[in-house]
Amino acid sequence: MYAIVETGGKQYRIEPGSVLEVETLHADPGAIVELRPVRFISGDEGPIFGQPVIEQAHVKVKVLRNARTRSITVFKKKRRKNYRRTRGHRQQFTQIRVEEIVTT
């Protein structure tokens, strides 16, 4: 069984027990969070498509940690103008583990 769920403006294909990193969820580590909207569910009864979402469905996930990614360098330059700018950026994320997909 798997589902397509949307969080942080992105869609993820998830299965029970899978661990993934999503955009920051404002929850403490160890908390159980429900993710909505669910766009698609594939299970034993066959696929369930949302039009555009499945209203009764949600996904229970456990927050493992809140952290930041490795630093990336953002470099801007305009040739022949002596214009150079260097910045760094670290994106925040939440690591979650999928507990169950609820389709009631």
FIKOLZA-1660 file (N, C-alpha, C; in steps of 0.1 Angstrom, whole numbers, plus 5000, padded with zeros to 4 digits):
% residues 104
   i   px   py   pz ch aa at
   1 5009 4988 5000  A  M  N
   1 5000 5000 5000  A  M CA
   1 5009 5012 5000  A  M  C
   2 5005 5022 4992  A  Y  N
   2 5012 5035 4992  A  Y CA
   2 5002 5046 4989  A  Y  C
   3 5007 5058 4991  A  A  N
   3 4999 5070 4989  A  A CA
   3 5007 5081 4984  A  A  C
   4 5000 5091 4977  A  I  N
   4 5006 5103 4973  A  I CA
   4 5001 5114 4982  A  I  C
   5 5009 5121 4989  A  V  N
   5 5005 5131 4999  A  V CA
   5 5012 5144 4996  A  V  C
   6 5005 5155 4998  A  E  N
   6 5011 5168 4995  A  E CA
   6 5014 5176 5008  A  E  C
   7 5027 5180 5010  A  T  N
   7 5031 5188 5021  A  T CA
   7 5042 5198 5017  A  T  C
   8 5041 5210 5022  A  G  N
   8 5052 5220 5018  A  G CA
   8 5052 5223 5003  A  G  C
   9 5041 5222 4996  A  G  N
   9 5041 5225 4982  A  G CA
   9 5046 5215 4973  A  G  C
  10 5050 5203 4979  A  K  N
  10 5055 5192 4971  A  K CA
  10 5047 5179 4973  A  K  C
  11 5048 5170 4964  A  Q  N
  11 5041 5158 4965  A  Q CA
  11 5051 5146 4968  A  Q  C
  12 5047 5137 4977  A  Y  N
  12 5056 5126 4980  A  Y CA
  12 5049 5113 4979  A  Y  C
  13 5056 5103 4974  A  R  N
  13 5050 5089 4974  A  R CA
  13 5055 5082 4987  A  R  C
  14 5046 5078 4995  A  I  N
  14 5050 5073 5008  A  I CA
  14 5044 5059 5010  A  I  C
  15 5051 5051 5018  A  E  N
  15 5046 5038 5022  A  E CA
  15 5048 5037 5038  A  E  C
  16 5039 5029 5044  A  P  N
  16 5041 5027 5059  A  P CA
  16 5055 5022 5062  A  P  C
  17 5061 5029 5072  A  G  N
  17 5075 5025 5076  A  G CA
  17 5086 5033 5069  A  G  C
  18 5083 5040 5058  A  S  N
  18 5093 5048 5051  A  S CA
  18 5097 5060 5059  A  S  C
  19 5110 5064 5057  A  V  N
  19 5115 5076 5064  A  V CA
  19 5119 5086 5052  A  V  C
  20 5114 5099 5054  A  L  N
  20 5117 5109 5044  A  L CA
  20 5119 5122 5050  A  L  C
  21 5125 5132 5042  A  E  N
  21 5127 5145 5047  A  E CA
  21 5118 5154 5039  A  E  C
  22 5110 5162 5046  A  V  N
  22 5100 5171 5040  A  V CA
  22 5103 5186 5045  A  V  C
  23 5096 5195 5039  A  E  N
  23 5097 5209 5043  A  E CA
  23 5093 5210 5058  A  E  C
  24 5098 5220 5065  A  T  N
  24 5096 5221 5079  A  T CA
  24 5082 5220 5084  A  T  C
  25 5079 5210 5093  A  L  N
  25 5066 5209 5100  A  L CA
  25 5069 5215 5114  A  L  C
  26 5060 5223 5119  A  H  N
  26 5061 5229 5132  A  H CA
  26 5056 5220 5143  A  H  C
  27 5064 5209 5146  A  A  N
  27 5060 5199 5156  A  A CA
  27 5073 5195 5163  A  A  C
  28 5072 5191 5175  A  D  N
  28 5083 5186 5183  A  D CA
  28 5087 5172 5178  A  D  C
  29 5100 5168 5180  A  P  N
  29 5103 5154 5177  A  P CA
  29 5096 5144 5186  A  P  C
  30 5091 5133 5181  A  G  N
  30 5083 5124 5188  A  G CA
  30 5068 5126 5186  A  G  C
  31 5064 5137 5181  A  A  N
  31 5050 5140 5179  A  A CA
  31 5044 5133 5168  A  A  C
  32 5031 5129 5168  A  I  N
  32 5024 5123 5157  A  I CA
  32 5016 5134 5150  A  I  C
  33 5018 5135 5137  A  V  N
  33 5012 5145 5129  A  V CA
  33 5004 5139 5118  A  V  C
  34 4992 5145 5115  A  E  N
  34 4984 5140 5103  A  E CA
  34 4987 5149 5091  A  E  C
  35 4990 5142 5080  A  L  N
  35 4993 5149 5068  A  L CA
  35 4981 5149 5059  A  L  C
  36 4977 5160 5054  A  R  N
  36 4966 5162 5044  A  R CA
  36 4971 5172 5035  A  R  C
  37 4966 5173 5023  A  P  N
  37 4957 5164 5016  A  P CA
  37 4964 5152 5010  A  P  C
  38 4956 5141 5008  A  V  N
  38 4960 5129 5002  A  V CA
  38 4955 5129 4988  A  V  C
  39 4963 5128 4978  A  R  N
  39 4959 5128 4964  A  R CA
  39 4956 5115 4958  A  R  C
  40 4962 5104 4963  A  F  N
  40 4961 5091 4957  A  F CA
  40 4964 5080 4967  A  F  C
  41 4957 5069 4967  A  I  N
  41 4960 5058 4975  A  I CA
  41 4959 5045 4967  A  I  C
  42 4969 5037 4968  A  S  N
  42 4969 5024 4961  A  S CA
  42 4970 5013 4972  A  S  C
  43 4960 5005 4972  A  G  N
  43 4959 4995 4983  A  G CA
  43 4954 4981 4977  A  G  C
  44 4950 4973 4987  A  D  N
  44 4945 4960 4983  A  D CA
  44 4931 4960 4975  A  D  C
  45 4923 4971 4978  A  E  N
  45 4910 4972 4972  A  E CA
  45 4912 4979 4958  A  E  C
  46 4924 4983 4954  A  G  N
  46 4926 4989 4942  A  G CA
  46 4929 5004 4944  A  G  C
  47 4931 5011 4933  A  P  N
  47 4935 5026 4934  A  P CA
  47 4923 5034 4938  A  P  C
  48 4926 5045 4946  A  I  N
  48 4916 5055 4949  A  I CA
  48 4921 5068 4945  A  I  C
  49 4915 5075 4936  A  F  N
  49 4919 5088 4930  A  F CA
  49 4912 5099 4937  A  F  C
  50 4919 5110 4940  A  G  N
  50 4912 5121 4946  A  G CA
  50 4908 5131 4934  A  G  C
  51 4897 5138 4937  A  Q  N
  51 4892 5147 4927  A  Q CA
  51 4891 5161 4932  A  Q  C
  52 4901 5169 4936  A  P  N
  52 4915 5166 4934  A  P CA
  52 4921 5159 4947  A  P  C
  53 4914 5159 4958  A  V  N
  53 4919 5152 4970  A  V CA
  53 4909 5142 4975  A  V  C
  54 4914 5133 4984  A  I  N
  54 4905 5123 4991  A  I CA
  54 4902 5129 5004  A  I  C
  55 4889 5133 5006  A  E  N
  55 4885 5140 5018  A  E CA
  55 4887 5133 5031  A  E  C
  56 4883 5120 5032  A  Q  N
  56 4884 5113 5044  A  Q CA
  56 4898 5108 5048  A  Q  C
  57 4907 5107 5039  A  A  N
  57 4920 5101 5041  A  A CA
  57 4930 5111 5047  A  A  C
  58 4939 5105 5055  A  H  N
  58 4950 5112 5060  A  H CA
  58 4961 5102 5063  A  H  C
  59 4973 5107 5065  A  V  N
  59 4985 5099 5068  A  V CA
  59 4991 5103 5081  A  V  C
  60 4993 5093 5090  A  K  N
  60 4998 5096 5103  A  K CA
  60 5013 5094 5102  A  K  C
  61 5021 5104 5106  A  V  N
  61 5036 5103 5106  A  V CA
  61 5041 5107 5120  A  V  C
  62 5053 5102 5123  A  K  N
  62 5060 5105 5135  A  K CA
  62 5072 5114 5132  A  K  C
  63 5073 5125 5139  A  V  N
  63 5084 5134 5136  A  V CA
  63 5096 5129 5143  A  V  C
  64 5107 5126 5135  A  L  N
  64 5119 5121 5141  A  L CA
  64 5129 5132 5145  A  L  C
  65 5130 5143 5137  A  R  N
  65 5139 5154 5140  A  R CA
  65 5136 5166 5131  A  R  C
  66 5140 5177 5136  A  N  N
  66 5140 5190 5128  A  N CA
  66 5155 5194 5127  A  N  C
  67 5159 5196 5115  A  A  N
  67 5173 5199 5112  A  A CA
  67 5175 5209 5100  A  A  C
  68 5187 5211 5097  A  R  N
  68 5190 5219 5085  A  R CA
  68 5200 5211 5076  A  R  C
  69 5198 5213 5063  A  T  N
  69 5206 5206 5053  A  T CA
  69 5221 5212 5053  A  T  C
  70 5229 5205 5045  A  R  N
  70 5243 5210 5043  A  R CA
  70 5242 5224 5036  A  R  C
  71 5252 5232 5038  A  S  N
  71 5253 5245 5033  A  S CA
  71 5256 5245 5018  A  S  C
  72 5249 5253 5010  A  I  N
  72 5251 5255 4996  A  I CA
  72 5256 5269 4994  A  I  C
  73 5264 5271 4984  A  T  N
  73 5269 5284 4980  A  T CA
  73 5262 5290 4969  A  T  C
  74 5257 5302 4971  A  V  N
  74 5250 5309 4960  A  V CA
  74 5259 5320 4955  A  V  C
  75 5264 5320 4943  A  F  N
  75 5273 5329 4938  A  F CA
  75 5267 5337 4926  A  F  C
  76 5268 5350 4926  A  K  N
  76 5263 5358 4915  A  K CA
  76 5274 5366 4909  A  K  C
  77 5274 5368 4896  A  K  N
  77 5285 5375 4890  A  K CA
  77 5280 5381 4877  A  K  C
  78 5284 5393 4874  A  K  N
  78 5281 5400 4861  A  K CA
  78 5295 5403 4855  A  K  C
  79 5297 5398 4844  A  R  N
  79 5310 5399 4837  A  R CA
  79 5313 5414 4834  A  R  C
  80 5326 5417 4835  A  R  N
  80 5331 5430 4832  A  R CA
  80 5326 5442 4840  A  R  C
  81 5318 5439 4851  A  K  N
  81 5313 5449 4859  A  K CA
  81 5318 5449 4873  A  K  C
  82 5327 5440 4876  A  N  N
  82 5333 5439 4890  A  N CA
  82 5322 5437 4900  A  N  C
  83 5311 5429 4896  A  Y  N
  83 5300 5426 4905  A  Y CA
  83 5301 5411 4909  A  Y  C
  84 5303 5408 4922  A  R  N
  84 5304 5394 4927  A  R CA
  84 5297 5394 4940  A  R  C
  85 5288 5385 4943  A  R  N
  85 5282 5383 4955  A  R CA
  85 5282 5368 4959  A  R  C
  86 5286 5365 4971  A  T  N
  86 5287 5351 4976  A  T CA
  86 5278 5350 4988  A  T  C
  87 5269 5341 4988  A  R  N
  87 5260 5339 5000  A  R CA
  87 5259 5324 5002  A  R  C
  88 5256 5320 5014  A  G  N
  88 5254 5306 5018  A  G CA
  88 5239 5304 5022  A  G  C
  89 5234 5292 5021  A  H  N
  89 5220 5289 5025  A  H CA
  89 5219 5275 5030  A  H  C
  90 5212 5274 5041  A  R  N
  90 5209 5261 5047  A  R CA
  90 5194 5260 5049  A  R  C
  91 5188 5250 5041  A  Q  N
  91 5174 5248 5042  A  Q CA
  91 5170 5240 5054  A  Q  C
  92 5159 5244 5061  A  Q  N
  92 5154 5236 5072  A  Q CA
  92 5145 5225 5067  A  Q  C
  93 5145 5214 5074  A  F  N
  93 5136 5203 5070  A  F CA
  93 5132 5195 5083  A  F  C
  94 5122 5186 5081  A  T  N
  94 5118 5178 5091  A  T CA
  94 5119 5163 5086  A  T  C
  95 5125 5155 5094  A  Q  N
  95 5126 5141 5090  A  Q CA
  95 5114 5133 5097  A  Q  C
  96 5106 5126 5089  A  I  N
  96 5094 5119 5094  A  I CA
  96 5095 5104 5091  A  I  C
  97 5087 5096 5098  A  R  N
  97 5085 5082 5095  A  R CA
  97 5070 5080 5094  A  R  C
  98 5066 5073 5084  A  V  N
  98 5052 5071 5081  A  V CA
  98 5047 5059 5090  A  V  C
  99 5037 5062 5098  A  E  N
  99 5032 5052 5107  A  E CA
  99 5020 5044 5100  A  E  C
 100 5010 5051 5095  A  E  N
 100 4999 5044 5088  A  E CA
 100 4992 5054 5079  A  E  C
 101 4985 5047 5069  A  I  N
 101 4977 5055 5059  A  I CA
 101 4962 5052 5063  A  I  C
 102 4955 5062 5066  A  V  N
 102 4941 5060 5071  A  V CA
 102 4932 5064 5059  A  V  C
 103 4922 5055 5056  A  T  N
 103 4913 5058 5045  A  T CA
 103 4899 5058 5048  A  T  C
 104 4895 5059 5061  A  T  N
 104 4881 5059 5065  A  T CA
 104 4873 5068 5058  A  T  C
% end
